[in-house]
């Protein structure tokens, strides 16, 4: 039987930077909500979309997917998804999309809905659902929509793909110039690009602190601190915050402060989080002396670093945004997972088969097979949804986690 947290002393130490993170995000949303009063434009953009040109044009980017995560964490997902279904949207659609579409109608969610957009920017490097989702919202708000199409790089990034996406990046800039009635500031984009790269490098260093034993943080903490690299990438605010967070992580390592008391087992998570069950899952694994030290989701925001040239940001932006984790082939994904298993010294691999995120979940059985064959570590598959709790059975998942951890303990 796993130990209970109440039996452990001392309890895990909280990460101090969390409060500052909340303050920054509160200010960010207030700025977005009052954009019109300050003569600023708001652009809704997909989480994998190229945000740096927006920052360079002083346009406030807002992320419906990030809002969807907030809805899930606030346990408002079921109600909003039901409202979308009452409107005629299928329960098989992405729960981020359903929750966001419903929010726009009922002004629900943890912050009363997102500010009205002046434009929508959709990049399909994460999935195809965003195309129709953003078309729906563009019709509702009667605003222009720009779609940046990135072909899937199943095996490699070809010259044809490069030429195709680079042409669209130029069209993207022309689109922004037309909306803002201003010439694009290429000098400012260079500065923004360097800040974006700097923040991504800091984020990668933060994630890599979990190679230490015991780990100073878990992927559950990474899920929370990810928000800034998504929403404020390309700003000095993100760079300054991640410098402080990295310093705190390094201090925790130096002092031997672990996020999981008595850490014995190190696990890797695949796919998006179960936003409504983060606390329960964190406690459940901690009771087994297990720490989820890494995940494929939060690392995606620094995986494109090797394709980004901060001295030629505009020239490298097409490749960087095309070759992200969700836009590559299954074999490449499996290779990255295996690299992470070795790098973080992983004892077990947990895959969230996410009902909502089809691109992230469809190839998981193949990845599981490849990982098991090449690493021999136990793999657990959990069926659920990132926002809609109706697809989650706590009793079933708890039983499977207990059995999974017993296998790991026997193998150790």
TORVOMI-230261 format. One record per residue (C-alpha): y, x, z; residue in three letters. Coordinates in nm, 4 decimals, padded with zeros to 6 digits. Each point is the difference from the previous one (the first is absolute). Layout:
<recs>
+----------+----------+----------+------+
|       c2 |       c1 |       c3 | type |
+----------+----------+----------+------+
|        Y |        X |        Z |  ALA |
...
+----------+----------+----------+------+
</recs>
This chain:
<recs>
+----------+----------+----------+------+
|       c2 |       c1 |       c3 | type |
+----------+----------+----------+------+
|  00.0000 |  00.0000 |  00.0000 |  UNK |
|  00.3488 |  00.1279 | -00.0811 |  UNK |
|  00.2309 |  00.0813 |  00.2866 |  UNK |
|  00.2975 | -00.2207 |  00.0695 |  UNK |
|  00.3541 |  00.1335 | -00.0118 |  UNK |
|  00.0447 | -00.1061 |  00.3621 |  UNK |
| -00.2668 |  00.2549 |  00.0970 |  UNK |
|  00.1949 |  00.2841 | -00.1549 |  UNK |
|  00.2762 |  00.1979 |  00.1664 |  UNK |
|  00.2545 |  00.0835 | -00.1086 |  UNK |
|  00.0607 | -00.2595 | -00.2702 |  UNK |
|  00.1219 |  00.1152 | -00.3380 |  UNK |
|  00.3575 |  00.1257 | -00.0093 |  UNK |
|  00.2411 | -00.2045 | -00.2070 |  UNK |
|  00.1863 |  00.1645 | -00.2868 |  UNK |
|  00.3691 |  00.0123 |  00.0950 |  UNK |
|  00.1285 | -00.0118 | -00.3581 |  UNK |
| -00.1203 | -00.3596 | -00.0383 |  UNK |
|  00.3176 | -00.1450 |  00.1551 |  UNK |
|  00.2271 |  00.1940 | -00.2344 |  UNK |
| -00.2115 | -00.1131 | -00.2929 |  UNK |
|  00.0494 | -00.3649 |  00.0975 |  UNK |
|  00.3748 |  00.0543 |  00.0350 |  UNK |
|  00.0211 |  00.1581 | -00.3461 |  UNK |
| -00.1964 | -00.2852 | -00.1592 |  UNK |
|  00.2171 | -00.2589 |  00.1759 |  UNK |
|  00.3135 |  00.1657 | -00.1396 |  UNK |
| -00.1603 |  00.0191 | -00.3453 |  UNK |
| -00.0739 | -00.3728 | -00.0093 |  UNK |
|  00.3447 | -00.0874 |  00.1371 |  UNK |
|  00.1563 |  00.2073 | -00.2794 |  UNK |
| -00.2142 | -00.1835 | -00.2555 |  UNK |
|  00.0816 | -00.3417 |  00.1454 |  UNK |
|  00.3753 |  00.0726 | -00.0123 |  UNK |
| -00.0002 |  00.1828 | -00.3333 |  UNK |
|  00.2129 | -00.2618 | -00.1740 |  UNK |
|  00.2707 |  00.0252 |  00.2659 |  UNK |
|  00.0187 |  00.3732 | -00.0686 |  UNK |
|  00.0040 | -00.0309 | -00.3800 |  UNK |
| -00.3500 |  00.1450 | -00.0322 |  UNK |
| -00.2898 | -00.1175 | -00.2128 |  UNK |
| -00.3566 | -00.0619 |  00.1218 |  UNK |
| -00.3075 |  00.0786 | -00.2066 |  UNK |
| -00.3480 | -00.1168 |  00.0921 |  UNK |
| -00.2427 |  00.2735 | -00.1030 |  UNK |
| -00.3756 |  00.0485 |  00.0190 |  UNK |
| -00.1170 |  00.2530 |  00.2605 |  UNK |
| -00.1215 |  00.2418 | -00.2677 |  UNK |
|  00.3091 | -00.0311 | -00.2145 |  UNK |
|  00.2531 |  00.2779 | -00.0707 |  UNK |
|  00.2658 | -00.0716 |  00.2619 |  UNK |
|  00.2071 |  00.3164 | -00.0398 |  UNK |
|  00.2078 | -00.1314 | -00.2944 |  UNK |
|  00.0959 | -00.3005 |  00.2154 |  UNK |
|  00.1121 |  00.2257 |  00.2862 |  UNK |
|  00.1991 |  00.2105 | -00.2476 |  UNK |
|  00.1794 | -00.3148 | -00.1175 |  UNK |
|  00.0718 | -00.1124 |  00.3583 |  UNK |
| -00.2263 | -00.3044 | -00.0398 |  UNK |
| -00.1873 | -00.1094 |  00.3138 |  UNK |
| -00.3772 | -00.0112 | -00.0657 |  UNK |
| -00.2031 | -00.2702 |  00.1730 |  UNK |
| -00.3806 | -00.0049 |  00.0000 |  UNK |
| -00.1834 | -00.3344 |  00.0086 |  UNK |
| -00.3255 |  00.1849 |  00.0779 |  UNK |
|  00.1553 |  00.1634 |  00.3047 |  UNK |
|  00.1207 | -00.3448 |  00.1010 |  UNK |
| -00.3562 | -00.1251 | -00.0499 |  UNK |
| -00.1245 |  00.2642 |  00.2431 |  UNK |
|  00.2585 | -00.1188 |  00.2542 |  UNK |
| -00.1211 | -00.3563 | -00.0482 |  UNK |
| -00.3576 |  00.1089 |  00.0620 |  UNK |
|  00.0882 |  00.2054 |  00.3081 |  UNK |
|  00.1973 | -00.2974 |  00.1351 |  UNK |
| -00.3089 | -00.2183 | -00.0477 |  UNK |
|  00.1889 | -00.2372 | -00.2316 |  UNK |
| -00.2213 |  00.0628 | -00.3010 |  UNK |
| -00.2316 | -00.2974 |  00.0254 |  UNK |
|  00.2801 | -00.2562 |  00.0225 |  UNK |
|  00.1947 |  00.1440 | -00.2934 |  UNK |
| -00.3102 |  00.0446 | -00.2158 |  UNK |
| -00.0896 | -00.3641 |  00.0643 |  UNK |
|  00.3505 | -00.1049 | -00.1036 |  UNK |
| -00.0382 |  00.1929 | -00.3275 |  UNK |
| -00.3370 | -00.1652 | -00.0594 |  UNK |
|  00.1614 | -00.3403 |  00.0577 |  UNK |
|  00.2453 |  00.0991 | -00.2745 |  UNK |
| -00.2949 |  00.0479 | -00.2368 |  UNK |
| -00.0705 |  00.3727 |  00.0324 |  UNK |
| -00.3671 |  00.0971 |  00.0277 |  UNK |
| -00.1406 |  00.1393 |  00.3247 |  UNK |
| -00.1523 |  00.2762 | -00.2165 |  UNK |
|  00.3454 |  00.1425 | -00.0681 |  UNK |
|  00.1364 |  00.2983 |  00.1921 |  UNK |
|  00.1113 | -00.1076 |  00.3490 |  UNK |
|  00.3151 |  00.2142 | -00.0326 |  UNK |
|  00.0947 | -00.2037 | -00.3075 |  UNK |
| -00.0858 | -00.3353 |  00.1589 |  UNK |
|  00.1904 |  00.0792 |  00.3194 |  UNK |
|  00.3025 |  00.1294 | -00.1914 |  UNK |
|  00.0154 | -00.2956 | -00.2389 |  UNK |
| -00.0251 | -00.2454 |  00.2894 |  UNK |
|  00.2677 |  00.1887 |  00.1943 |  UNK |
|  00.2426 | -00.0371 | -00.2874 |  UNK |
| -00.0364 | -00.3788 |  00.0173 |  UNK |
| -00.0152 | -00.0639 |  00.3758 |  UNK |
|  00.2012 |  00.3047 |  00.1177 |  UNK |
| -00.2802 |  00.0832 |  00.2414 |  UNK |
| -00.1487 |  00.3214 |  00.1314 |  UNK |
|  00.1147 |  00.2345 |  00.2757 |  UNK |
|  00.3514 |  00.0487 | -00.1437 |  UNK |
|  00.0543 | -00.3404 | -00.1601 |  UNK |
| -00.0765 |  00.1137 | -00.3523 |  UNK |
|  00.1361 |  00.2830 | -00.2105 |  UNK |
|  00.3569 |  00.0216 | -00.1326 |  UNK |
|  00.0519 | -00.1546 | -00.3444 |  UNK |
| -00.0610 |  00.2625 | -00.2686 |  UNK |
|  00.2443 |  00.0855 | -00.2772 |  UNK |
| -00.2848 |  00.1462 | -00.2059 |  UNK |
| -00.3733 |  00.0671 |  00.0202 |  UNK |
| -00.1735 |  00.3289 | -00.0845 |  UNK |
| -00.3752 | -00.0223 | -00.0554 |  UNK |
| -00.2294 |  00.2984 | -00.0533 |  UNK |
| -00.3680 | -00.0817 | -00.0545 |  UNK |
| -00.1346 |  00.3376 |  00.1169 |  UNK |
| -00.1359 | -00.1726 |  00.3112 |  UNK |
| -00.1441 | -00.3188 | -00.1524 |  UNK |
|  00.0381 | -00.2651 | -00.2677 |  UNK |
|  00.0773 | -00.2853 |  00.2394 |  UNK |
|  00.3556 |  00.1265 |  00.0458 |  UNK |
|  00.0794 | -00.0880 | -00.3634 |  UNK |
| -00.0465 | -00.3755 |  00.0443 |  UNK |
|  00.1215 |  00.0090 |  00.3617 |  UNK |
|  00.3330 |  00.1506 | -00.1050 |  UNK |
|  00.0268 | -00.2317 | -00.3003 |  UNK |
| -00.0295 | -00.2949 |  00.2403 |  UNK |
|  00.2766 |  00.1399 |  00.2213 |  UNK |
|  00.2231 |  00.0879 | -00.2963 |  UNK |
| -00.0179 | -00.3633 | -00.1158 |  UNK |
|  00.0640 | -00.1314 |  00.3516 |  UNK |
|  00.3062 |  00.2158 |  00.0630 |  UNK |
|  00.1135 |  00.0001 | -00.3655 |  UNK |
|  00.0469 |  00.3780 | -00.0063 |  UNK |
| -00.0991 |  00.2691 | -00.2550 |  UNK |
| -00.3384 |  00.1697 |  00.0289 |  UNK |
| -00.0897 |  00.3500 | -00.1184 |  UNK |
| -00.3683 |  00.0876 | -00.0417 |  UNK |
| -00.1130 |  00.3636 | -00.0051 |  UNK |
| -00.3510 |  00.0174 | -00.1455 |  UNK |
| -00.2194 |  00.2936 |  00.1011 |  UNK |
| -00.3390 |  00.0248 | -00.1747 |  UNK |
| -00.2934 |  00.0822 |  00.2253 |  UNK |
| -00.0901 |  00.3707 | -00.0089 |  UNK |
| -00.3774 | -00.0411 |  00.0131 |  UNK |
| -00.0664 |  00.3648 | -00.0818 |  UNK |
|  00.3255 |  00.1793 | -00.0723 |  UNK |
|  00.3731 | -00.0337 | -00.0684 |  UNK |
|  00.0252 |  00.0217 | -00.3778 |  UNK |
|  00.3049 |  00.0943 | -00.2117 |  UNK |
| -00.0005 | -00.3561 | -00.1349 |  UNK |
|  00.0224 | -00.1472 |  00.3507 |  UNK |
|  00.2762 |  00.2476 |  00.0890 |  UNK |
|  00.2085 | -00.0947 | -00.3038 |  UNK |
| -00.0549 | -00.3721 |  00.0594 |  UNK |
|  00.1035 |  00.0032 |  00.3679 |  UNK |
|  00.2901 |  00.2437 | -00.0497 |  UNK |
|  00.1479 | -00.2367 | -00.2600 |  UNK |
| -00.0158 | -00.2818 |  00.2539 |  UNK |
|  00.1747 |  00.2091 |  00.2651 |  UNK |
|  00.2920 |  00.0360 | -00.2424 |  UNK |
| -00.0042 | -00.3772 | -00.0568 |  UNK |
| -00.0007 | -00.0478 |  00.3789 |  UNK |
|  00.3205 |  00.2026 |  00.0307 |  UNK |
|  00.1596 | -00.1947 | -00.2856 |  UNK |
| -00.0997 | -00.3231 |  00.1778 |  UNK |
|  00.1721 |  00.1145 |  00.3216 |  UNK |
|  00.3130 |  00.1004 | -00.1900 |  UNK |
|  00.0147 | -00.3444 | -00.1598 |  UNK |
| -00.0423 | -00.1826 |  00.3328 |  UNK |
|  00.2485 |  00.2141 |  00.1938 |  UNK |
|  00.2428 |  00.0474 | -00.2915 |  UNK |
|  00.0178 |  00.3673 |  00.0997 |  UNK |
| -00.1192 |  00.3245 | -00.1572 |  UNK |
| -00.3069 |  00.1482 |  00.1628 |  UNK |
|  00.0746 |  00.2896 |  00.2368 |  UNK |
| -00.2491 |  00.2710 | -00.0994 |  UNK |
|  00.1449 |  00.2516 |  00.2461 |  UNK |
| -00.0554 | -00.2407 |  00.2854 |  UNK |
| -00.3559 | -00.0664 | -00.1209 |  UNK |
| -00.0719 |  00.3735 |  00.0287 |  UNK |
|  00.1169 | -00.0064 |  00.3630 |  UNK |
| -00.1964 | -00.3174 |  00.0725 |  UNK |
| -00.3089 |  00.1498 | -00.1651 |  UNK |
|  00.0162 |  00.3090 |  00.2183 |  UNK |
|  00.0314 | -00.2165 |  00.3117 |  UNK |
| -00.2984 | -00.2076 | -00.1155 |  UNK |
| -00.2135 |  00.3109 | -00.0488 |  UNK |
|  00.1136 |  00.1395 |  00.3346 |  UNK |
| -00.0952 | -00.3244 |  00.1781 |  UNK |
| -00.3402 | -00.0066 | -00.1723 |  UNK |
| -00.0693 |  00.3606 |  00.1045 |  UNK |
|  00.0935 | -00.0841 |  00.3587 |  UNK |
| -00.2195 | -00.3101 | -00.0105 |  UNK |
| -00.2920 |  00.2089 | -00.1239 |  UNK |
|  00.0506 |  00.2495 |  00.2845 |  UNK |
|  00.0090 | -00.2864 |  00.2510 |  UNK |
| -00.3278 | -00.1412 | -00.1323 |  UNK |
| -00.1541 |  00.3464 |  00.0057 |  UNK |
|  00.0668 |  00.0433 |  00.3728 |  UNK |
| -00.3069 | -00.2166 |  00.0540 |  UNK |
| -00.2209 |  00.2911 | -00.1054 |  UNK |
|  00.0531 |  00.1176 |  00.3575 |  UNK |
| -00.2605 | -00.0870 |  00.2616 |  UNK |
|  00.0858 | -00.2179 |  00.1778 |  UNK |
|  00.2224 | -00.1803 | -00.2490 |  UNK |
|  00.3606 | -00.0716 |  00.1069 |  UNK |
|  00.0047 | -00.3280 | -00.1951 |  UNK |
| -00.2311 | -00.2334 | -00.1893 |  UNK |
|  00.0191 | -00.1805 | -00.3310 |  UNK |
|  00.1146 | -00.3071 |  00.1927 |  UNK |
|  00.3129 |  00.1953 |  00.0901 |  UNK |
|  00.0287 |  00.1214 | -00.3597 |  UNK |
| -00.0097 | -00.3621 | -00.1206 |  UNK |
|  00.3075 | -00.0663 |  00.2141 |  UNK |
|  00.1955 |  00.3149 | -00.0832 |  UNK |
| -00.0721 | -00.0381 | -00.3726 |  UNK |
|  00.2805 | -00.2563 | -00.0337 |  UNK |
|  00.2747 |  00.2586 | -00.0414 |  UNK |
| -00.1676 |  00.1977 | -00.2781 |  UNK |
| -00.0262 | -00.3307 | -00.1884 |  UNK |
|  00.3325 | -00.1676 |  00.0762 |  UNK |
|  00.2353 |  00.2975 |  00.0398 |  UNK |
| -00.1571 |  00.2670 | -00.2186 |  UNK |
|  00.2773 |  00.2061 | -00.1562 |  UNK |
|  00.2386 | -00.0311 |  00.2949 |  UNK |
|  00.1143 |  00.2460 |  00.2665 |  UNK |
| -00.0995 | -00.2589 |  00.2618 |  UNK |
| -00.3681 |  00.0311 | -00.0925 |  UNK |
|  00.0142 |  00.3797 | -00.0036 |  UNK |
|  00.1703 |  00.0195 |  00.3408 |  UNK |
| -00.2414 | -00.2460 |  00.1578 |  UNK |
| -00.3123 |  00.1714 | -00.1326 |  UNK |
|  00.1296 |  00.3355 |  00.1226 |  UNK |
|  00.0204 | -00.1465 |  00.3506 |  UNK |
| -00.3394 | -00.1701 | -00.0286 |  UNK |
| -00.1616 |  00.3236 | -00.1202 |  UNK |
|  00.1550 |  00.1882 |  00.2915 |  UNK |
| -00.1375 | -00.2599 |  00.2415 |  UNK |
| -00.3475 |  00.0251 | -00.1540 |  UNK |
|  00.0081 |  00.3793 |  00.0239 |  UNK |
|  00.1048 | -00.0230 |  00.3650 |  UNK |
| -00.2864 | -00.2398 |  00.0699 |  UNK |
| -00.2416 |  00.2456 | -00.1628 |  UNK |
|  00.1433 |  00.2875 |  00.2046 |  UNK |
| -00.0370 | -00.1964 |  00.3243 |  UNK |
| -00.3434 | -00.1357 | -00.0902 |  UNK |
|  00.1183 | -00.3635 |  00.0063 |  UNK |
| -00.2505 | -00.2161 | -00.1840 |  UNK |
|  00.0449 | -00.3520 | -00.1303 |  UNK |
| -00.3634 | -00.0768 |  00.0915 |  UNK |
| -00.1075 |  00.1195 |  00.3450 |  UNK |
| -00.3244 |  00.2019 | -00.0096 |  UNK |
| -00.0048 |  00.0158 | -00.3795 |  UNK |
| -00.3499 |  00.0871 | -00.1216 |  UNK |
| -00.0343 | -00.1579 | -00.3432 |  UNK |
|  00.2344 |  00.0155 | -00.2978 |  UNK |
|  00.0113 | -00.2781 | -00.2574 |  UNK |
|  00.1614 | -00.0658 | -00.3396 |  UNK |
|  00.1359 | -00.3427 | -00.1058 |  UNK |
|  00.0134 | -00.1267 | -00.3592 |  UNK |
|  00.2265 | -00.2752 | -00.1387 |  UNK |
|  00.2899 | -00.1901 |  00.1555 |  UNK |
|  00.0062 | -00.0770 |  00.3734 |  UNK |
| -00.0939 | -00.3278 |  00.1622 |  UNK |
|  00.3582 | -00.0542 |  00.1108 |  UNK |
| -00.0854 | -00.2823 |  00.2407 |  UNK |
| -00.2776 |  00.1981 |  00.1738 |  UNK |
|  00.1453 |  00.3514 |  00.0362 |  UNK |
|  00.0080 | -00.0064 |  00.3800 |  UNK |
| -00.3503 | -00.1397 |  00.0310 |  UNK |
| -00.1499 |  00.2462 | -00.2471 |  UNK |
|  00.1804 |  00.2936 |  00.1619 |  UNK |
| -00.1331 | -00.0972 |  00.3432 |  UNK |
| -00.3477 | -00.0695 | -00.1359 |  UNK |
| -00.0404 |  00.3459 | -00.1496 |  UNK |
|  00.1695 |  00.1661 |  00.2970 |  UNK |
| -00.2616 | -00.1619 |  00.2261 |  UNK |
| -00.2563 |  00.2001 | -00.1989 |  UNK |
|  00.2044 |  00.3233 |  00.0430 |  UNK |
|  00.0696 | -00.0185 | -00.3736 |  UNK |
|  00.3298 |  00.0720 | -00.1706 |  UNK |
|  00.0837 | -00.1055 | -00.3541 |  UNK |
|  00.1796 |  00.3220 | -00.0832 |  UNK |
|  00.0740 | -00.0704 | -00.3663 |  UNK |
|  00.0038 | -00.2658 | -00.2720 |  UNK |
|  00.0302 | -00.0237 | -00.3763 |  UNK |
|  00.2903 | -00.2483 |  00.0203 |  UNK |
|  00.2754 |  00.1991 |  00.1737 |  UNK |
| -00.0900 |  00.3219 | -00.1829 |  UNK |
|  00.0777 | -00.1717 | -00.3315 |  UNK |
|  00.3716 |  00.0551 |  00.0612 |  UNK |
| -00.0374 |  00.3760 | -00.0105 |  UNK |
| -00.2897 |  00.0326 | -00.2466 |  UNK |
|  00.2367 |  00.0164 | -00.2995 |  UNK |
|  00.1846 |  00.3024 |  00.1400 |  UNK |
| -00.1974 |  00.2390 | -00.2184 |  UNK |
|  00.1383 | -00.1779 | -00.3079 |  UNK |
|  00.3634 | -00.0116 |  00.1168 |  UNK |
|  00.2534 |  00.2665 | -00.0893 |  UNK |
|  00.2997 | -00.0344 |  00.2305 |  UNK |
|  00.2054 |  00.2163 | -00.2369 |  UNK |
| -00.0817 | -00.2337 | -00.2900 |  UNK |
| -00.0571 | -00.3245 |  00.1847 |  UNK |
|  00.0776 | -00.2312 | -00.2902 |  UNK |
| -00.2232 |  00.2021 | -00.2301 |  UNK |
| -00.2970 | -00.0223 |  00.2373 |  UNK |
|  00.0464 | -00.3545 |  00.1266 |  UNK |
| -00.2241 | -00.1573 | -00.2665 |  UNK |
| -00.3015 |  00.2135 |  00.0905 |  UNK |
|  00.0578 | -00.0240 |  00.3744 |  UNK |
|  00.0079 | -00.3795 | -00.0034 |  UNK |
| -00.2864 | -00.0371 | -00.2472 |  UNK |
| -00.2506 |  00.2278 |  00.1745 |  UNK |
|  00.0002 | -00.1688 |  00.3407 |  UNK |
| -00.3247 | -00.0727 |  00.1869 |  UNK |
| -00.0469 | -00.3595 | -00.1187 |  UNK |
|  00.0649 |  00.0878 | -00.3638 |  UNK |
| -00.2736 |  00.2594 | -00.0475 |  UNK |
| -00.3740 | -00.0222 | -00.0692 |  UNK |
| -00.2762 | -00.0675 |  00.2526 |  UNK |
| -00.1393 |  00.3531 | -00.0254 |  UNK |
|  00.3447 |  00.1440 |  00.0744 |  UNK |
|  00.0388 | -00.2341 |  00.2961 |  UNK |
| -00.3403 |  00.1034 |  00.1359 |  UNK |
|  00.0951 |  00.3678 | -00.0384 |  UNK |
|  00.3167 | -00.0571 |  00.2031 |  UNK |
| -00.1964 | -00.1810 |  00.2720 |  UNK |
| -00.2505 |  00.2869 |  00.0197 |  UNK |
|  00.2857 |  00.2508 |  00.0257 |  UNK |
|  00.1431 | -00.2001 |  00.2909 |  UNK |
| -00.3380 | -00.0160 |  00.1726 |  UNK |
| -00.0223 |  00.3794 | -00.0099 |  UNK |
|  00.3655 |  00.0632 |  00.0857 |  UNK |
|  00.0079 | -00.2294 |  00.3040 |  UNK |
| -00.3609 |  00.0737 |  00.1099 |  UNK |
| -00.1041 | -00.3652 | -00.0217 |  UNK |
| -00.3111 | -00.1439 |  00.1688 |  UNK |
|  00.0099 | -00.3451 | -00.1571 |  UNK |
|  00.1676 | -00.1904 | -00.2825 |  UNK |
|  00.1262 | -00.3613 |  00.0364 |  UNK |
|  00.0778 | -00.2015 | -00.3123 |  UNK |
|  00.2011 | -00.3205 |  00.0184 |  UNK |
| -00.1242 | -00.2238 | -00.2805 |  UNK |
|  00.3316 | -00.1778 | -00.0391 |  UNK |
| -00.0206 | -00.3504 | -00.1466 |  UNK |
|  00.3643 |  00.0232 | -00.1083 |  UNK |
|  00.0211 |  00.3467 | -00.1535 |  UNK |
| -00.2361 | -00.0039 | -00.2961 |  UNK |
|  00.0901 |  00.3427 | -00.1493 |  UNK |
| -00.0555 |  00.1653 |  00.3382 |  UNK |
| -00.3297 | -00.1786 |  00.0660 |  UNK |
| -00.1870 | -00.0446 | -00.3289 |  UNK |
| -00.1202 |  00.3610 | -00.0225 |  UNK |
| -00.0889 |  00.0421 |  00.3657 |  UNK |
| -00.3752 | -00.0374 | -00.0429 |  UNK |
|  00.0000 |  00.2850 | -00.2524 |  UNK |
|  00.2207 |  00.2142 |  00.2243 |  UNK |
| -00.2283 | -00.0760 |  00.2950 |  UNK |
| -00.3060 |  00.1126 | -00.1954 |  UNK |
|  00.1670 |  00.3240 | -00.1148 |  UNK |
|  00.1302 |  00.0804 |  00.3492 |  UNK |
| -00.3354 | -00.0665 |  00.1671 |  UNK |
| -00.1839 |  00.2158 | -00.2528 |  UNK |
|  00.2398 |  00.2940 |  00.0295 |  UNK |
|  00.0925 | -00.0064 |  00.3708 |  UNK |
| -00.2956 | -00.1767 |  00.1687 |  UNK |
|  00.2367 | -00.1619 |  00.2528 |  UNK |
| -00.0403 | -00.3667 |  00.1070 |  UNK |
|  00.2144 | -00.2558 | -00.1831 |  UNK |
|  00.0992 | -00.3438 |  00.1294 |  UNK |
|  00.1304 | -00.2804 | -00.2219 |  UNK |
|  00.2197 | -00.2665 |  00.1636 |  UNK |
|  00.0780 | -00.3208 | -00.1919 |  UNK |
|  00.3439 | -00.1414 |  00.0785 |  UNK |
|  00.3533 | -00.0503 | -00.1313 |  UNK |
|  00.3166 |  00.1944 |  00.0777 |  UNK |
|  00.2142 | -00.3030 |  00.0944 |  UNK |
| -00.2113 | -00.3176 | -00.0019 |  UNK |
| -00.2207 | -00.0083 |  00.3154 |  UNK |
| -00.2214 | -00.2783 | -00.1392 |  UNK |
| -00.2044 |  00.2680 | -00.1766 |  UNK |
| -00.0672 |  00.1912 |  00.3231 |  UNK |
| -00.2805 | -00.0580 |  00.2525 |  UNK |
|  00.0709 |  00.1985 |  00.3166 |  UNK |
| -00.3470 | -00.0516 |  00.1510 |  UNK |
| -00.1725 |  00.1137 | -00.3202 |  UNK |
|  00.2242 |  00.3051 | -00.0418 |  UNK |
| -00.0390 |  00.0930 |  00.3668 |  UNK |
| -00.3801 | -00.0043 | -00.0289 |  UNK |
|  00.0106 |  00.2141 | -00.3138 |  UNK |
|  00.2415 |  00.2514 |  00.1543 |  UNK |
| -00.2244 |  00.0369 |  00.3073 |  UNK |
| -00.3061 |  00.0609 | -00.2216 |  UNK |
|  00.1953 |  00.2415 | -00.2205 |  UNK |
|  00.1196 |  00.2018 |  00.2990 |  UNK |
| -00.3538 |  00.0195 |  00.1400 |  UNK |
| -00.1144 |  00.1605 | -00.3267 |  UNK |
|  00.2844 |  00.2534 |  00.0205 |  UNK |
| -00.0838 |  00.0828 |  00.3611 |  UNK |
| -00.3643 |  00.0514 | -00.0886 |  UNK |
|  00.0980 |  00.2305 | -00.2868 |  UNK |
|  00.2360 |  00.2110 |  00.2131 |  UNK |
+----------+----------+----------+------+
</recs>
